[in-house]
């Protein structure tokens, strides 16, 4: 049975909360396990051979601190090579001529196509409904992901959601920052390619907010928020927004913590973070 078009009851678009003041709501999203659960595998290597063990992202999150140190993972290691290493399906594949002739796609596209064959509850992440709402209402949005694909490859995968009628239209992109993509890292200021993911995401938030003001004009009624499922990322997202709040004290900044499938909305101030009103999936105006 084919899935129905998302949220069929709510078809009309709604204006921004502060539209009368010229304000816009800007949505920033982590992608994996936040918007969508993708069946993207990682690969661990036996230290003294090329034997590989495939693990899921969820399993990797649970065992990453054990790899190379503690049984049964002490004999394994992570290899960094973009094309053959542990994270190769999270990176841009170097497609050869034969790959193009066979119409092969980037791993994110292949994995999303595979995910969409499953029931909705398998692939929809905790922020899916908010992502859908932002797209349907043409809210300016940014995708800030740990993946290392080119931004164009991220767009191509999202277009698949439109073709499969999971999204009603193409997103109104503000920016796309796949922070493990080497060119993107350089743009964000990591010229030596040494920063960790959370620091890169922090920089991407700064860049995205500045892009919002540059493209849509400065307005104290603009509102900004980001959802992410990683505790380390949440910490630096809050730091980034506190820095931005100090620069733009009249604007509102929010963080949505979706770790373990929860939904915790907090408003960020210069010296504190306060829980916002309780909400659930029915409240689609995530940052509005």
Buried (B, 14 or more C-beta within 10 A) or exposed (E): EEEEEBEEEEEEEBEBBBEEEEBBBBBBBBBBBBBBBBBBBBBBBEEEEEEBEEBEBEEBBEBEEEBEEEEEBEBBBBBEEBEEBBBBBBBBBEEEEEEEEEEBBBBBBBBBEEBBEEEEEEBBBBBBBBBBBBBBBEBBBBBBBBBBBBBEBBBBBBBBBBEBEBBBEEBBBBBBBBBBBEEBBEBBEBEEEEBBBBBBBBBBBBBBBEBBBEEBEEBEBBBBBBBBBBEEBBEBBBBBBBBBBEEBEEBBBBBBBBBEEEBBBBBBBEEEBEEBEEBEEEBBBBBB
